[in-house]
Amino acid sequence: MPAASFVDRVVLHVAAGHGGNGVASVRREKFKPLGGPDGGNGGRGGSVIVRVDPQATTLLDYHHHPHQTAGNGKPGAGDERNGADGDDLVLPVPAGTVVKDASGDVVVDLVAPGQEHAIARGGRGGLGNKALASPRRKAPGFALLGEPGEAFDVVLELKSLADVALIGFPSAGKSSLVSVLSAARPRIADYPFTTLVPNLGVVTAGDTRFTIADVPGLIPGAHLGRGLGLEFLRHVERCSVLAHVIDCATLEPGRDPLTDLEVIEEELAAYVPDADLGGRPLSERTRVVILNKADIPEARELAEMVRPDLEAQGYEVHIVSAVAHLGLTELSYALGRLVTAARDEVAEIVPPRIVLRPKAVDDTGFVVRREEAPDGPAYRVVGERPTRWVRQTDFTNDEAVGYLADRLARLGVEEALVKAGAIAGDTVLIGAADDAVVFDWEPTLVSGAELLGQRGSDLRLDSSERATRGEKREAARDRYAARQATQADLDAERRAGHWATARDDDD
């Protein structure tokens, strides 16, 4: 595969669809004067989903089109018609793709065909006034807005899924070995860094089938990004067996099999694999040494000479020639044996236990934080429900604002603000720092009806005290005196000419 058509790391700007707005509508039909509210709900916004596709081999499409947006939900309509949901956006990715957030934390590791994950969820649709109707609010004149969809940046990294990785200096013969051990046909040439992208091949050794990866060449300082460094090391993190391919026929000064092996081992030890994927350090993987180009007499002699030293270090050594097909059968069976042993070492996958964590009965779902601002203290309300309610409120509709105030009061936001020290006129923010709604807090006023208690109750009935006969007479005399004083004031104003009555006109 040409390097121009292979991309293994991209930054995606994903945006899920917004939820559709609810609608405020009243049923108007002949002979039905009290049709009532019939506004429908808005549709759900579409989500952005990544899914493993066996036919996908690269992330090239997302390199050219980094902005991916799902469909928005449709608004509701009258006659109780709900809006259509937005279309989900499915992004096919190769197996072995790792999704990370902007801070570098792993969101999901996609390895199985068909595995999928929603990386950005669509917003909820707003409720219409039909859904908001209740015995206390029979005909709401407002509806809720749709909730915005999630939008952020994610990083997609492709890490090849292979059992054996061929590692070594450039032009060591790694691509040639892949071409003769499997049906893969990587690009082969007589100059360094011919291989710019990983090449995967399937090898059959008896009853064992395994995949082998030919990855770009390694030079000193690769763990720091020199040469194709990180592009190489990223693709060997998942491999259980690392095969050192050493060129025994090189003519470069300062190069010999033992030195080449030492340099590569230092790079493997210095590279830190992704801990979030549970990968072991590369220096702890099973390793085997392949002395290549044994068809050249001088190279064969050098291989035979260094073989005892390598075996003394604990390496399994194979002398092969990719051109002359020497020692390839023994090498394939040896790699199959090591892969089988590595697979057996993997502990049996235990399905995770499902732990239910019910919410505490006293959990309000929000917190109030006091912040110091240049113009005085400010109070920030942080919580999922208050933030969602604010986003769904149409602040151009007074009734909708009142509905929001009622919901926040029932949730206990006002009580929490009072406990935090807020007073009338203080600045209150609801939501995150980058997307908060700011307003001056005014405590809810209590009218006379609320003083009587809840609907169906009367606080006056809770009193067990009864006025005496004398107290009732005294109260009656006070009321009579108040009426006489009011009548005297009205007569004085009439005589002064402030206002006239029909009796004055008759006079």
GIVEN-V168585 format. One record per residue. N is the residue number from 1. RES is the residue in one small letter. SS is DSSP state (A for helix, B for strand, O for the rest). PSI is psi in radians with two decimals (999 if undefined). NEAR is the number of other ideal C-beta (glycine too) atoms within 12 Angstrom. Layout:
n = {N/N}
res = {RES/RES}
ss = {SS/SS}
psi = {PSI/PSI}
near = {NEAR/NEAR}
This chain:
n = {1/2/3/4/5/6/7/8/9/10/11/12/13/14/15/16/17/18/19/20/21/22/23/24/25/26/27/28/29/30/31/32/33/34/35/36/37/38/39/40/41/42/43/44/45/46/47/48/49/50/51/52/53/54/55/56/57/58/59/60/61/62/63/64/65/66/67/68/69/70/71/72/73/74/75/76/77/78/79/80/81/82/83/84/85/86/87/88/89/90/91/92/93/94/95/96/97/98/99/100/101/102/103/104/105/106/107/108/109/110/111/112/113/114/115/116/117/118/119/120/121/122/123/124/125/126/127/128/129/130/131/132/133/134/135/136/137/138/139/140/141/142/143/144/145/146/147/148/149/150/151/152/153/154/155/156/157/158/159/160/161/162/163/164/165/166/167/168/169/170/171/172/173/174/175/176/177/178/179/180/181/182/183/184/185/186/187/188/189/190/191/192/193/194/195/196/197/198/199/200/201/202/203/204/205/206/207/208/209/210/211/212/213/214/215/216/217/218/219/220/221/222/223/224/225/226/227/228/229/230/231/232/233/234/235/236/237/238/239/240/241/242/243/244/245/246/247/248/249/250/251/252/253/254/255/256/257/258/259/260/261/262/263/264/265/266/267/268/269/270/271/272/273/274/275/276/277/278/279/280/281/282/283/284/285/286/287/288/289/290/291/292/293/294/295/296/297/298/299/300/301/302/303/304/305/306/307/308/309/310/311/312/313/314/315/316/317/318/319/320/321/322/323/324/325/326/327/328/329/330/331/332/333/334/335/336/337/338/339/340/341/342/343/344/345/346/347/348/349/350/351/352/353/354/355/356/357/358/359/360/361/362/363/364/365/366/367/368/369/370/371/372/373/374/375/376/377/378/379/380/381/382/383/384/385/386/387/388/389/390/391/392/393/394/395/396/397/398/399/400/401/402/403/404/405/406/407/408/409/410/411/412/413/414/415/416/417/418/419/420/421/422/423/424/425/426/427/428/429/430/431/432/433/434/435/436/437/438/439/440/441/442/443/444/445/446/447/448/449/450/451/452/453/454/455/456/457/458/459/460/461/462/463/464/465/466/467/468/469/470/471/472/473/474/475/476/477/478/479/480/481/482/483/484/485/486/487/488/489/490/491/492/493/494/495/496/497/498/499/500/501/502/503/504/505/506/507}
res = {m/p/a/a/s/f/v/d/r/v/v/l/h/v/a/a/g/h/g/g/n/g/v/a/s/v/r/r/e/k/f/k/p/l/g/g/p/d/g/g/n/g/g/r/g/g/s/v/i/v/r/v/d/p/q/a/t/t/l/l/d/y/h/h/h/p/h/q/t/a/g/n/g/k/p/g/a/g/d/e/r/n/g/a/d/g/d/d/l/v/l/p/v/p/a/g/t/v/v/k/d/a/s/g/d/v/v/v/d/l/v/a/p/g/q/e/h/a/i/a/r/g/g/r/g/g/l/g/n/k/a/l/a/s/p/r/r/k/a/p/g/f/a/l/l/g/e/p/g/e/a/f/d/v/v/l/e/l/k/s/l/a/d/v/a/l/i/g/f/p/s/a/g/k/s/s/l/v/s/v/l/s/a/a/r/p/r/i/a/d/y/p/f/t/t/l/v/p/n/l/g/v/v/t/a/g/d/t/r/f/t/i/a/d/v/p/g/l/i/p/g/a/h/l/g/r/g/l/g/l/e/f/l/r/h/v/e/r/c/s/v/l/a/h/v/i/d/c/a/t/l/e/p/g/r/d/p/l/t/d/l/e/v/i/e/e/e/l/a/a/y/v/p/d/a/d/l/g/g/r/p/l/s/e/r/t/r/v/v/i/l/n/k/a/d/i/p/e/a/r/e/l/a/e/m/v/r/p/d/l/e/a/q/g/y/e/v/h/i/v/s/a/v/a/h/l/g/l/t/e/l/s/y/a/l/g/r/l/v/t/a/a/r/d/e/v/a/e/i/v/p/p/r/i/v/l/r/p/k/a/v/d/d/t/g/f/v/v/r/r/e/e/a/p/d/g/p/a/y/r/v/v/g/e/r/p/t/r/w/v/r/q/t/d/f/t/n/d/e/a/v/g/y/l/a/d/r/l/a/r/l/g/v/e/e/a/l/v/k/a/g/a/i/a/g/d/t/v/l/i/g/a/a/d/d/a/v/v/f/d/w/e/p/t/l/v/s/g/a/e/l/l/g/q/r/g/s/d/l/r/l/d/s/s/e/r/a/t/r/g/e/k/r/e/a/a/r/d/r/y/a/a/r/q/a/t/q/a/d/l/d/a/e/r/r/a/g/h/w/a/t/a/r/d/d/d/d}
ss = {O/O/A/A/A/O/O/O/B/B/B/B/B/B/B/O/O/O/O/O/O/O/O/O/O/B/O/O/B/O/O/B/O/O/O/O/B/O/O/O/O/O/O/O/O/O/O/B/B/B/B/B/O/O/O/O/O/O/O/A/A/A/A/A/O/O/B/B/B/O/O/O/O/O/O/O/B/O/O/O/B/O/O/O/O/O/O/O/B/B/B/B/B/O/O/O/B/B/B/B/B/O/O/O/O/B/B/B/B/B/O/O/O/O/O/B/B/B/B/B/O/O/O/O/O/O/O/O/A/A/A/A/O/O/O/O/O/O/O/O/O/O/O/O/O/O/O/O/O/O/B/B/B/B/B/B/B/B/O/O/O/O/O/B/B/B/B/O/O/O/O/O/O/A/A/A/A/A/A/A/A/O/O/O/O/O/O/O/O/O/O/O/O/O/O/O/O/O/B/B/B/B/B/B/B/O/O/B/B/B/B/B/B/B/O/O/O/O/O/O/O/A/A/A/O/O/O/O/A/A/A/A/A/A/A/A/O/O/O/O/B/B/B/B/B/B/B/O/O/O/O/O/O/O/O/O/A/A/A/A/A/A/A/A/A/A/A/A/A/A/O/O/O/O/A/A/A/O/O/O/O/A/A/A/O/B/B/B/B/B/B/B/O/O/O/O/A/A/A/A/A/A/A/A/A/A/A/A/A/A/A/A/O/O/O/B/B/B/B/O/B/O/O/O/O/B/O/A/A/A/A/A/A/A/A/A/A/A/A/A/A/A/A/A/A/O/O/O/O/O/O/O/O/O/O/O/O/O/O/O/O/O/O/O/O/B/B/B/B/B/B/B/B/O/O/B/B/B/B/B/B/B/B/A/A/A/A/A/A/A/A/O/O/O/O/O/O/A/A/A/A/A/A/A/A/A/A/A/A/A/A/O/A/A/A/A/A/A/A/A/O/O/O/O/O/O/B/B/B/B/B/B/O/O/B/B/B/B/B/B/O/O/O/O/O/O/O/A/A/A/A/O/O/O/O/O/O/O/A/A/A/A/O/O/O/O/O/O/A/A/A/A/A/A/A/A/A/A/A/A/A/A/A/A/A/A/A/A/A/A/A/A/A/A/A/O/O/O/O/O/O/A/A/A/A/A/O}
psi = {2.20/2.61/-0.53/-0.33/0.19/2.13/2.23/0.14/2.17/2.73/2.11/2.41/1.70/2.55/2.09/2.86/2.63/2.61/2.58/2.64/2.52/2.93/2.48/1.97/2.62/2.33/2.16/1.93/2.54/2.39/0.22/1.39/-0.40/1.08/-0.54/3.07/2.51/0.46/2.34/2.91/2.71/2.74/2.74/2.49/2.61/2.61/2.75/2.07/2.34/2.36/2.41/2.18/2.07/-0.40/-0.24/2.38/-0.14/2.92/0.44/-0.70/-0.66/-0.29/-0.66/-0.44/1.34/-0.26/2.07/2.17/2.33/2.98/2.62/2.68/2.64/2.60/2.75/3.11/2.99/3.09/0.56/0.66/2.08/2.59/2.68/2.56/2.60/2.65/2.32/2.54/1.98/2.15/1.93/2.34/2.72/2.76/2.40/0.13/2.31/2.25/2.20/2.67/-3.09/-0.47/-0.05/-0.01/2.46/2.20/-0.83/2.60/1.97/1.95/-0.44/2.46/2.33/-0.17/2.44/2.82/2.35/1.91/-0.36/2.11/2.46/2.73/2.70/2.60/2.58/2.61/2.44/2.99/-0.28/-0.75/-0.42/-0.15/2.52/2.97/-0.50/-0.45/1.48/-0.52/1.35/2.39/0.47/2.95/2.88/2.56/2.78/2.57/2.39/2.57/2.82/2.54/2.16/-3.13/2.45/2.75/2.24/2.17/2.27/2.12/2.02/2.50/1.72/2.66/-0.65/2.32/2.25/2.04/2.67/3.13/2.80/2.56/0.50/-0.17/0.39/-0.80/-0.64/-0.68/-0.73/-0.68/-0.51/-0.38/-0.41/-3.06/0.06/2.63/1.30/2.86/2.30/2.28/2.95/0.75/2.74/2.70/0.69/-0.68/2.00/-0.23/2.69/2.53/2.19/2.46/2.65/2.22/2.37/2.10/1.63/-2.16/0.03/2.26/2.32/2.84/2.52/2.44/2.27/1.96/2.84/2.71/2.76/2.41/2.87/2.37/0.24/-0.58/-0.26/0.02/0.13/2.63/-2.24/0.31/-1.40/-0.52/-0.53/-0.92/-0.50/-0.56/-0.02/0.03/-0.60/-0.17/2.41/-0.37/2.27/2.14/2.01/2.03/2.01/2.28/1.93/-0.02/0.27/2.57/0.12/2.42/2.50/0.13/2.30/2.85/-0.74/-0.70/-0.75/-0.75/-0.70/-0.72/-0.76/-0.71/-0.63/-0.67/-0.68/-0.68/-0.51/-0.38/2.36/1.97/2.94/1.95/-0.48/-0.34/0.01/0.34/2.47/2.76/2.54/-0.52/-0.21/0.01/2.75/2.32/2.58/2.60/2.25/1.97/1.87/2.92/0.71/-0.04/-0.26/2.22/-0.80/-0.68/-0.63/-0.74/-0.73/-0.68/-0.77/-0.52/-0.68/-0.15/-0.80/-0.65/-0.69/-0.71/-0.55/-0.46/-0.03/0.18/2.55/2.16/2.37/2.31/2.07/2.98/2.02/-0.53/-0.81/0.01/0.77/2.25/0.24/-0.64/-0.82/-0.65/-0.78/-0.72/-0.60/-0.73/-0.68/-0.70/-0.72/-0.66/-0.74/-0.72/-0.67/-0.65/-0.63/-0.47/-0.38/2.19/2.63/2.32/2.08/2.15/2.40/2.51/2.41/2.03/2.10/2.20/1.51/2.60/2.45/2.61/-0.45/0.26/1.95/-0.31/0.20/2.84/2.66/2.17/2.35/2.28/2.54/2.20/2.83/-0.56/0.29/-3.14/2.58/2.68/2.17/2.24/2.02/2.13/2.68/-0.85/-0.84/-0.70/-0.74/-0.71/-0.70/-0.72/-0.49/0.08/2.33/1.78/-0.06/-0.11/2.02/-0.63/-0.64/-0.66/-0.70/-0.66/-0.70/-0.74/-0.70/-0.73/-0.74/-0.64/-0.75/-0.55/-0.36/0.31/-0.74/-0.72/-0.69/-0.63/-0.71/-0.74/-0.55/-0.14/0.19/2.52/2.94/2.31/-0.19/2.69/2.27/2.31/2.36/2.09/-3.13/2.94/-0.59/-0.16/1.18/2.64/2.22/2.36/2.81/2.21/2.27/2.04/2.56/2.27/2.50/2.14/3.08/-0.57/-0.66/-0.42/-0.35/-0.10/-2.91/2.89/2.32/0.07/2.78/2.06/-0.40/-0.44/-0.28/-0.24/2.33/0.05/2.45/2.37/2.53/2.97/-0.69/-0.72/-0.64/-0.70/-0.70/-0.73/-0.66/-0.72/-0.68/-0.72/-0.68/-0.71/-0.66/-0.68/-0.71/-0.70/-0.70/-0.72/-0.67/-0.70/-0.70/-0.68/-0.71/-0.73/-0.63/-0.75/-0.55/-0.10/0.25/-0.57/2.79/2.76/3.00/-0.52/-0.66/-0.64/-0.61/-0.63/999}
near = {22/15/20/12/16/31/31/36/26/33/23/37/22/39/31/37/39/38/42/41/40/45/39/36/31/26/24/15/13/7/8/11/10/12/21/23/32/31/37/35/39/40/35/33/41/35/38/39/30/40/29/31/25/18/12/26/27/30/36/26/22/33/20/15/17/23/19/35/28/34/29/33/38/30/33/39/25/26/20/24/23/30/35/24/28/35/22/29/33/23/36/28/43/38/29/38/46/42/44/29/22/17/12/17/17/25/28/28/30/36/24/18/19/17/22/24/29/26/40/36/29/38/36/35/39/42/39/38/37/33/27/36/28/15/8/13/20/16/23/32/24/34/40/41/36/39/37/30/35/28/28/24/25/39/31/43/36/38/39/39/33/36/37/50/48/54/48/47/39/34/31/43/44/48/39/38/46/38/26/31/43/31/16/28/16/34/24/22/15/15/12/22/26/25/43/29/33/44/38/37/33/23/36/20/26/16/11/25/20/36/35/48/45/47/46/42/37/45/31/23/19/33/31/16/17/19/25/31/27/29/32/44/42/36/41/49/37/38/42/34/39/47/48/43/46/46/39/40/29/28/15/16/7/13/26/26/40/28/21/37/37/25/28/42/32/21/36/33/20/24/33/21/29/26/13/20/25/17/25/24/21/36/21/17/31/31/35/40/41/50/48/44/36/34/24/24/15/16/31/24/18/29/35/20/19/28/26/14/22/32/17/12/19/14/30/26/35/34/36/41/29/35/22/20/19/25/29/31/19/21/37/34/22/33/47/30/25/32/36/24/20/26/20/14/16/15/8/8/8/7/6/6/6/6/6/6/7/7/11/8/7/7/15/24/22/30/22/32/24/23/23/12/15/8/12/18/23/29/35/33/39/27/25/22/26/37/31/29/35/38/30/36/36/29/20/10/23/14/23/31/22/21/32/34/28/23/26/36/24/17/28/24/37/30/18/29/36/20/15/25/16/30/17/15/16/27/28/39/31/39/26/18/14/9/16/23/26/22/24/18/33/17/20/21/14/12/8/9/13/15/13/16/15/11/10/9/13/13/13/11/10/10/9/6/8/8/12/10/10/10/13/13/13/14/15/15/14/14/14/14/14/14/14/14/14/14/14/14/15/17/17/14/15/18/15/11/10/13/13/15/15/9/9/13/7/7/9}
